[in-house]
Amino acid sequence: MTLTEGSLAGLGHRHLHSGKVRELFAVGDDMVLVVATDRISAYDHVLPTEIPDKGAVLTAMTLWWFEQLAEIVPHHLITARVEDYPAELAPYSEVLRGRSMLCRRLEMVPVECVARGYLAGSGWKDYLASGAVCGHDLPGGLRDGDRLAAPIFTPATKADLGEHDENITTADVAARYGAELAAELERVTLALYARAAELAESRGVIIADTKVEFGRCPDGGLVLGDEVLTPDSSRFWPAATWAPGAPQRSWDKQQVRDWLTGESGWDRVGPPPALPDWVVERTRSHYVEAYETLTGQSFAAYQRRA
Protein backbone atom coordinates (compact mmCIF):
# COMPACT_ATOMS: atom_id res chain seq x y z
CA MET A 1 0.00 0.00 0.00
CA THR A 2 2.63 2.50 -1.12
CA LEU A 3 2.86 4.95 -3.98
CA THR A 4 5.69 2.97 -5.53
CA GLU A 5 3.36 -0.01 -5.86
CA GLY A 6 1.17 2.07 -8.11
CA SER A 7 -2.05 1.83 -6.09
CA LEU A 8 -2.35 5.62 -5.88
CA ALA A 9 0.08 6.58 -8.63
CA GLY A 10 -2.61 8.59 -10.42
CA LEU A 11 -2.70 10.96 -7.45
CA GLY A 12 1.03 11.60 -7.55
CA HIS A 13 0.55 15.21 -8.63
CA ARG A 14 -1.50 15.80 -5.47
CA HIS A 15 0.94 14.12 -3.11
CA LEU A 16 1.88 16.33 -0.16
CA HIS A 17 3.81 14.15 2.25
CA SER A 18 4.94 10.62 3.07
CA GLY A 19 5.14 9.76 6.75
CA LYS A 20 6.27 6.55 8.36
CA VAL A 21 2.77 5.15 7.93
CA ARG A 22 0.58 7.73 6.16
CA GLU A 23 0.39 9.31 2.73
CA LEU A 24 -1.19 12.77 2.40
CA PHE A 25 -2.78 14.18 -0.76
CA ALA A 26 -4.23 17.60 -1.50
CA VAL A 27 -7.92 17.66 -2.42
CA GLY A 28 -9.02 21.06 -3.62
CA ASP A 29 -7.63 24.07 -1.79
CA ASP A 30 -8.76 23.29 1.74
CA MET A 31 -8.94 19.51 2.13
CA VAL A 32 -6.43 16.70 2.54
CA LEU A 33 -6.81 12.96 1.98
CA VAL A 34 -5.08 10.98 4.74
CA VAL A 35 -4.30 7.38 3.75
CA ALA A 36 -3.07 4.90 6.36
CA THR A 37 -0.84 2.25 4.80
CA ASP A 38 0.09 -1.11 6.33
CA ARG A 39 3.68 0.03 6.89
CA ILE A 40 5.19 -0.33 10.33
CA SER A 41 8.16 1.52 11.80
CA ALA A 42 10.48 0.89 14.72
CA TYR A 43 13.44 2.85 16.05
CA ASP A 44 12.90 5.52 13.39
CA HIS A 45 13.12 3.02 10.52
CA VAL A 46 10.29 1.94 8.23
CA LEU A 47 10.48 -1.85 8.04
CA PRO A 48 10.43 -3.76 4.75
CA THR A 49 7.54 -5.95 5.94
CA GLU A 50 3.96 -4.68 6.18
CA ILE A 51 1.30 -5.75 8.71
CA PRO A 52 -1.93 -6.78 6.93
CA ASP A 53 -4.96 -4.62 7.85
CA LYS A 54 -2.88 -2.31 10.05
CA GLY A 55 -3.91 0.81 8.15
CA ALA A 56 -7.57 -0.12 8.44
CA VAL A 57 -7.25 -0.72 12.19
CA LEU A 58 -5.57 2.66 12.70
CA THR A 59 -8.30 4.38 10.72
CA ALA A 60 -11.11 2.54 12.51
CA MET A 61 -9.73 3.42 15.95
CA THR A 62 -9.15 7.06 15.02
CA LEU A 63 -12.72 7.43 13.75
CA TRP A 64 -14.09 5.90 16.96
CA TRP A 65 -11.98 8.12 19.20
CA PHE A 66 -12.91 11.26 17.27
CA GLU A 67 -16.51 10.56 18.26
CA GLN A 68 -15.65 9.99 21.92
CA LEU A 69 -13.53 13.14 22.25
CA ALA A 70 -15.49 15.62 20.12
CA GLU A 71 -16.85 17.48 23.16
CA ILE A 72 -13.31 18.34 24.28
CA VAL A 73 -11.84 19.63 21.02
CA PRO A 74 -13.00 19.62 17.38
CA HIS A 75 -11.27 17.29 14.94
CA HIS A 76 -10.27 17.63 11.30
CA LEU A 77 -12.41 14.80 9.88
CA ILE A 78 -14.90 15.64 7.14
CA THR A 79 -15.86 12.09 6.14
CA ALA A 80 -14.41 8.60 5.85
CA ARG A 81 -17.13 7.36 3.49
CA VAL A 82 -15.52 6.90 0.11
CA GLU A 83 -18.95 7.32 -1.50
CA ASP A 84 -18.91 10.92 -0.24
CA TYR A 85 -15.43 11.74 -1.54
CA PRO A 86 -15.04 14.13 -4.50
CA ALA A 87 -15.55 12.51 -7.90
CA GLU A 88 -11.86 12.76 -8.73
CA LEU A 89 -11.16 10.11 -6.06
CA ALA A 90 -13.73 7.64 -7.33
CA PRO A 91 -11.23 5.56 -9.38
CA TYR A 92 -9.37 4.79 -6.13
CA SER A 93 -12.40 3.92 -3.99
CA GLU A 94 -11.49 0.29 -3.32
CA VAL A 95 -7.91 1.16 -2.39
CA LEU A 96 -9.09 3.95 -0.07
CA ARG A 97 -12.04 2.13 1.49
CA GLY A 98 -11.63 1.62 5.23
CA ARG A 99 -8.13 3.13 5.44
CA SER A 100 -8.58 6.78 4.49
CA MET A 101 -10.11 10.00 5.78
CA LEU A 102 -11.01 13.20 3.98
CA CYS A 103 -10.05 16.00 6.35
CA ARG A 104 -9.82 19.75 6.66
CA ARG A 105 -6.41 21.04 5.76
CA LEU A 106 -4.78 22.58 8.80
CA GLU A 107 -1.67 24.50 9.68
CA MET A 108 -0.13 21.87 11.95
CA VAL A 109 1.51 22.82 15.24
CA PRO A 110 5.07 21.37 15.09
CA VAL A 111 4.89 19.77 18.53
CA GLU A 112 4.25 16.15 19.51
CA CYS A 113 1.83 16.52 22.43
CA VAL A 114 2.32 13.60 24.81
CA ALA A 115 0.38 12.82 27.98
CA ARG A 116 1.77 10.27 30.41
CA GLY A 117 -0.18 8.65 33.20
CA TYR A 118 2.39 5.90 33.77
CA LEU A 119 6.17 5.72 33.66
CA ALA A 120 7.32 3.86 30.54
CA GLY A 121 9.37 4.15 27.37
CA SER A 122 11.45 7.30 26.94
CA GLY A 123 9.86 8.71 30.09
CA TRP A 124 11.27 5.82 32.10
CA LYS A 125 14.70 6.33 30.54
CA ASP A 126 14.65 10.05 31.34
CA TYR A 127 13.58 9.32 34.91
CA LEU A 128 16.43 6.86 35.40
CA ALA A 129 18.89 9.44 34.13
CA SER A 130 17.64 12.53 35.96
CA GLY A 131 14.69 11.77 38.22
CA ALA A 132 12.55 13.96 35.98
CA VAL A 133 10.58 13.77 32.72
CA CYS A 134 10.38 16.84 30.48
CA GLY A 135 10.86 19.22 33.41
CA HIS A 136 8.54 17.33 35.79
CA ASP A 137 10.44 16.27 38.91
CA LEU A 138 9.13 12.90 40.07
CA PRO A 139 9.42 11.10 43.43
CA GLY A 140 12.33 8.75 43.95
CA GLY A 141 11.93 4.99 43.90
CA LEU A 142 9.47 4.73 41.03
CA ARG A 143 9.48 1.56 38.94
CA ASP A 144 9.08 0.89 35.25
CA GLY A 145 5.30 0.86 34.69
CA ASP A 146 4.34 2.72 37.85
CA ARG A 147 1.27 4.94 37.79
CA LEU A 148 2.06 8.62 38.29
CA ALA A 149 0.36 10.66 40.99
CA ALA A 150 -1.23 12.71 38.20
CA PRO A 151 -0.84 12.65 34.40
CA ILE A 152 1.88 14.93 33.03
CA PHE A 153 2.33 16.77 29.74
CA THR A 154 5.62 15.80 28.11
CA PRO A 155 5.95 17.39 24.67
CA ALA A 156 8.50 16.44 22.04
CA THR A 157 9.90 17.93 18.89
CA LYS A 158 8.29 16.70 15.69
CA ALA A 159 11.17 15.06 13.83
CA ASP A 160 11.52 14.50 10.10
CA LEU A 161 11.27 10.98 8.69
CA GLY A 162 14.30 9.00 9.83
CA GLU A 163 15.03 11.37 12.69
CA HIS A 164 14.20 10.88 16.36
CA ASP A 165 11.70 12.97 18.33
CA GLU A 166 13.35 14.75 21.26
CA ASN A 167 11.58 15.25 24.59
CA ILE A 168 11.32 18.92 25.59
CA THR A 169 9.59 20.89 28.35
CA THR A 170 6.47 23.03 28.32
CA ALA A 171 8.79 26.00 28.88
CA ASP A 172 10.62 25.05 25.67
CA VAL A 173 7.30 25.04 23.80
CA ALA A 174 6.45 28.46 25.27
CA ALA A 175 9.82 29.87 24.26
CA ARG A 176 9.40 28.65 20.68
CA TYR A 177 5.70 29.22 20.05
CA GLY A 178 4.39 31.42 22.85
CA ALA A 179 3.13 30.87 26.39
CA GLU A 180 -0.53 31.00 25.39
CA LEU A 181 -0.23 28.19 22.86
CA ALA A 182 1.93 26.09 25.19
CA ALA A 183 -0.68 26.36 27.96
CA GLU A 184 -3.51 25.52 25.54
CA LEU A 185 -1.68 22.46 24.19
CA GLU A 186 -1.05 21.20 27.72
CA ARG A 187 -4.63 21.77 28.86
CA VAL A 188 -6.27 20.09 25.88
CA THR A 189 -3.81 17.19 25.73
CA LEU A 190 -4.36 16.35 29.39
CA ALA A 191 -8.14 16.70 29.01
CA LEU A 192 -8.12 14.29 26.07
CA TYR A 193 -5.98 11.83 27.99
CA ALA A 194 -8.19 12.01 31.09
CA ARG A 195 -11.32 11.27 29.07
CA ALA A 196 -9.69 8.48 27.06
CA ALA A 197 -8.07 6.89 30.11
CA GLU A 198 -11.39 6.87 31.98
CA LEU A 199 -13.20 5.24 29.07
CA ALA A 200 -10.42 2.70 28.49
CA GLU A 201 -10.30 1.79 32.17
CA SER A 202 -13.98 0.85 31.99
CA ARG A 203 -12.99 -1.65 29.26
CA GLY A 204 -10.10 -3.14 31.25
CA VAL A 205 -7.41 -1.21 29.37
CA ILE A 206 -4.69 1.07 30.74
CA ILE A 207 -3.52 3.89 28.48
CA ALA A 208 -0.01 4.39 29.80
CA ASP A 209 0.69 7.31 27.50
CA THR A 210 -0.42 8.76 24.21
CA LYS A 211 0.70 11.24 21.58
CA VAL A 212 -1.64 13.63 19.79
CA GLU A 213 -1.16 16.36 17.22
CA PHE A 214 -3.01 19.61 16.68
CA GLY A 215 -3.44 22.14 13.92
CA ARG A 216 -5.03 25.52 13.46
CA CYS A 217 -8.08 26.11 11.31
CA PRO A 218 -8.44 29.44 9.44
CA ASP A 219 -10.15 31.14 12.40
CA GLY A 220 -7.20 30.20 14.64
CA GLY A 221 -8.99 27.55 16.68
CA LEU A 222 -7.13 24.47 17.85
CA VAL A 223 -8.16 21.27 16.01
CA LEU A 224 -7.24 17.64 16.69
CA GLY A 225 -5.49 16.21 13.64
CA ASP A 226 -3.65 13.18 12.29
CA GLU A 227 -4.52 9.94 14.10
CA VAL A 228 -5.53 9.59 17.72
CA LEU A 229 -5.17 6.89 20.38
CA THR A 230 -4.05 4.00 18.21
CA PRO A 231 -1.43 1.34 18.97
CA ASP A 232 1.00 3.41 16.89
CA SER A 233 0.64 6.49 19.08
CA SER A 234 -0.26 5.01 22.47
CA ARG A 235 0.72 2.33 24.96
CA PHE A 236 -2.28 0.12 25.70
CA TRP A 237 -1.84 -2.34 28.58
CA PRO A 238 -4.33 -4.97 29.73
CA ALA A 239 -5.28 -3.84 33.23
CA ALA A 240 -5.52 -7.44 34.43
CA THR A 241 -1.80 -8.07 33.82
CA TRP A 242 -0.39 -4.70 34.95
CA ALA A 243 2.56 -5.32 37.27
CA PRO A 244 5.03 -2.43 37.81
CA GLY A 245 8.71 -3.25 37.92
CA ALA A 246 9.16 -4.59 34.40
CA PRO A 247 7.97 -3.92 30.84
CA GLN A 248 4.25 -4.57 30.52
CA ARG A 249 2.33 -6.75 28.13
CA SER A 250 0.98 -4.35 25.54
CA TRP A 251 -1.29 -4.10 22.52
CA ASP A 252 1.07 -2.34 20.15
CA LYS A 253 4.24 -3.00 18.13
CA GLN A 254 6.33 -4.10 21.11
CA GLN A 255 6.49 -7.59 19.61
CA VAL A 256 8.25 -6.08 16.60
CA ARG A 257 10.68 -4.08 18.75
CA ASP A 258 11.51 -7.11 20.88
CA TRP A 259 12.25 -9.30 17.86
CA LEU A 260 14.36 -6.61 16.19
CA THR A 261 16.53 -5.98 19.26
CA GLY A 262 16.73 -9.63 20.25
CA GLU A 263 16.47 -12.56 17.93
CA SER A 264 17.10 -10.65 14.67
CA GLY A 265 20.56 -9.39 15.65
CA TRP A 266 19.86 -6.04 13.97
CA ASP A 267 22.24 -3.24 15.01
CA ARG A 268 19.58 -0.48 14.68
CA VAL A 269 21.87 1.32 12.23
CA GLY A 270 21.71 -0.51 8.91
CA PRO A 271 18.57 -1.39 6.99
CA PRO A 272 16.18 -3.38 9.21
CA PRO A 273 15.48 -7.03 8.35
CA ALA A 274 12.21 -8.46 7.11
CA LEU A 275 9.87 -9.67 9.84
CA PRO A 276 9.11 -13.39 10.16
CA ASP A 277 5.53 -14.51 9.57
CA TRP A 278 4.85 -15.25 13.23
CA VAL A 279 5.80 -11.69 14.26
CA VAL A 280 3.58 -10.27 11.51
CA GLU A 281 0.63 -12.43 12.54
CA ARG A 282 1.00 -11.69 16.25
CA THR A 283 1.35 -7.96 15.64
CA ARG A 284 -1.77 -7.89 13.47
CA SER A 285 -3.60 -9.78 16.20
CA HIS A 286 -2.53 -7.24 18.84
CA TYR A 287 -3.76 -4.30 16.75
CA VAL A 288 -7.13 -5.94 16.10
CA GLU A 289 -7.47 -6.95 19.75
CA ALA A 290 -6.80 -3.38 20.88
CA TYR A 291 -9.53 -2.06 18.57
CA GLU A 292 -12.10 -4.65 19.58
CA THR A 293 -11.38 -4.40 23.32
CA LEU A 294 -11.57 -0.61 23.43
CA THR A 295 -14.54 -0.10 21.12
CA GLY A 296 -16.54 -3.21 21.89
CA GLN A 297 -16.98 -3.61 18.13
CA SER A 298 -15.86 -6.27 15.69
CA PHE A 299 -13.08 -5.30 13.30
CA ALA A 300 -14.57 -7.62 10.67
CA ALA A 301 -17.84 -5.68 11.00
CA TYR A 302 -15.97 -2.40 10.48
CA GLN A 303 -14.46 -3.78 7.29
CA ARG A 304 -17.90 -4.79 6.02
CA ARG A 305 -19.32 -1.32 6.78
CA ALA A 306 -16.43 0.66 5.30
N, C-alpha and C positions, 0 to 999 in steps of 0.2 A: 504494500500500500504506500508506495513512494512515487514521486514524480518520474524518477528514472525508469520505473516499470511501465510508464505510459498510461496509467489509469486516469490521470488528470492532465495529461500532456496538453490537451486542447485549451487548458486554462493557464498555460505557462505565462502568457502576456499579462495576466492579472496577479501573478504570484508576488506576494509581499515579503514572506519570511518563512524560513524553515527552522523550526525548533527541534529539540531532541525527539519530540513525539509528534508535534502538530505542524500542519501546513496552513498558512494563511493566504487568502486570496481577496483582492478587492472586488466588491460588487457595487457598482454605481459609485457615487461620491461619498456616501456616508455609511456604507455597510461593509462588513467583512465576513467571509465564509471561513469558519474554523473547522478544520478536518483533523480528527484524531486518528493517527495511524496505529499499527500494531507494533511499532518500534518500542524497544525498551533500552534504557540507559542505566549505567552504573559507573560511579567514580568518574563522572564527566566524560564518559565515552558512550557513543551509541553502539550497541552490540550488533553483530552481523545476523543474529537470529531474532525473528519476530515471535511474539506471543499471540496465537490466534484469539480473536475476539477482544483483545485488550482495548483497542480504540473504542469499540462499542460499549464496553463496560465503563470506561472513563466518561463517555458521553452520557450514558444512562444515569450514572451517579451524579454527575454535575447537574443534569436537568432536575433530578429529584431534590437535590440540596437547594437549588435556586428557589424552588417552591417553598421549602421549609424556612428559608432565611429572608424572604422578600420583605418582611415587615421591618427588618433591621436596616437594610440598605438595598437600593434598586440594583438590578443586574443588567448585563448588556444583551441578553437573549431577546431576539425578535421571534424566531420560530425554529423548531427543529424538524418540522414536517416538510419533507422534500416536495410534496405536492404544492406547498405554498411558496416555494422558492421562485425567484424570477425565471422567466422562460429560458433565458440563456443557459441556465444550469440543468435544464431538463435532460440533455443527453447524458448527464453523469449521475442521474437519480439513483441507480442501483449501487454505484460505488459509494455515494454519499449517504445512503439510507442507514440510519441508526448510528452513524459515527460522525455526524457533522451538525453544526449549528450556524444559523444565519444571525449575525449580531450587529449591534450598533458599533460603529467605528469610534474608538476612543483615543484620547491622548493618554497613554499609559504612564503611570507614576513609576519611575525606575527604582522601586524598592520592593524587595521580597518581604512581605509582612507575615511574620511568624508568631504564633501564639503557642506557648508551652505550658502544659499543665503538669507534666511529668519530666523527670530528668532522663534524657536519652540522646543518642546520636552525638552531633557536634556540641550540643549543650552539655552533655556529660563530659566530653573531652575538655571543654573550656573550664568546667567546674574543677576537674582534677588538676588542671594547670594553675588556676588562679583563685578558686573558691567563688567565682562569679560567672555570670552568663550575660553578655551584652550589657554590662554596667549594673546588673542586678546582683548585689552581694547576697549569697545564700548561706544558710547555717552550715556549720561543719558536720561531718559524719554522714552526709547523705550517700545513698547507694544508687547504683545504676538502676533506673526504673522507679525510683521513689516518686511519690506524688508531692508536688510543691504545695506550700501553704496557701498560695493563690496563684492563678495563672499569670505569666509574665509575657510581655511583648519583647521579642528579640528579633529585630529586623536584620536584613542582610542585603548586601549589594546584589544587583541583578546582573549576573555575569553573562558574557557572550558564550555562544556554543563552543564547548571544549575548554572553557575556563571554569573556575570554581567560585561559587558564591562565598562572600566573606562576611562573617557576622560583624555587625556594627551596633552602636547604641542609639537610643532615641535622640540623644543629644547630637550625635553625628547626623541623623536625618534632619534635625532642626537646623543645624549649621548649613546643610547643603540645600534644603528646600523650604525652610521657614518653620518657625515654631508652631504656627497654626496648623499647617498640614501635618506635621509630625504628631501633634496631639490628636488630630482627627483620625489619622491612620491607627494610632494606638487604641483609641476608644472603640472604633468600629471593629477592628480585628479582634479585640478581646470580647466584644459583645457577640460577634459571630461564633467565636470559639465556645463561649459560655452556653449559647443556645444549642449548638451542635453537640457539645459534650453531654449536656443534659438529655437530649434526645437519644444519643447513642447509648448512654448508660442504661436507659430504659429497655434497650435491646440487648443488654449484656456485652456491650462493646466499650472499651476505653479508647478515647482519642488522646494519645499521649501528646501529640503536637500536630500542627497543621500550618501550611503556607497558603496565603491568598494574595491576589494581586488586584490592584484598583486602577481605574482610569478616570479621566474627567470627561464629562459630556460637554457640549457647547455652552451650556449655562453655568459651567464651573462645578456642578455637583459631583460628588464622589460616587462612582459606580463600580460594582463588583464585576471583574472581568475574568478572562481565561477560564480555567477549570476551577472546581472547588471541592475540597474534601473527598478526594479519591485516594486510592492506594499509592499513586505517584506523588501526591503532595502531602500525605498525612501518614502518621503511624497509628494503625488500628490494632489494638490488642484485645483478645478475648478476656473479659473480666474474670472468668472462672479460673484462668491459669495465671493471672498476674501474681508475680512473686519477685519483689525487689531484691537486688543483689546480683543480678545477671541479666543478659539480654533476654527479652521477652519473646514468646511466640507471637508472630504478627501476620496480619493479612496484607502483605505488600510484596515488594521484590527482594526481601531479605534472603530468600532462598537463592536468588541469582547472585547476590553479593557474597554469600557464604561459599557458594561453589567456586566463584571466580577467585576469591582470596585463599581458598583451601585446596580442594582437589585439582583444580585446573592448572595450578602453578603459574598463573599469569602474574607478571611483575607490575601491573597497573601503569605501565609506561608505553609499551608497544601496543599494536592493534589487539583488541580483546579476542579471545577464541569464540568459536561457535558453541552454543549451549547444547548439552545433550537432551534427548527427547524427554527424559524423566524430569529434568528441571523445567523445561517448557510446560509440560503437562501440569506439574505441581503449581507452577506460578499462575497459569491460567485458572486453575481451581481456586487458588487463594483470592484472586481478583473477583471471580464470580461469587465466591462465598461471602466476601465483604459486602458486595452489592446486595445480595439476597438477605443477609443477616440484618443490615442496617435499614433497608427499605421494607422488608417483609414481602417483597415481590419477587416473582420468578424472572430470572434473566431470559430464559427461553420465551416467556410471555412478552417481555420488552422487545425482543427481536421480531416476534410476530406482529406487534403493533407498529413498529417503526416504519 
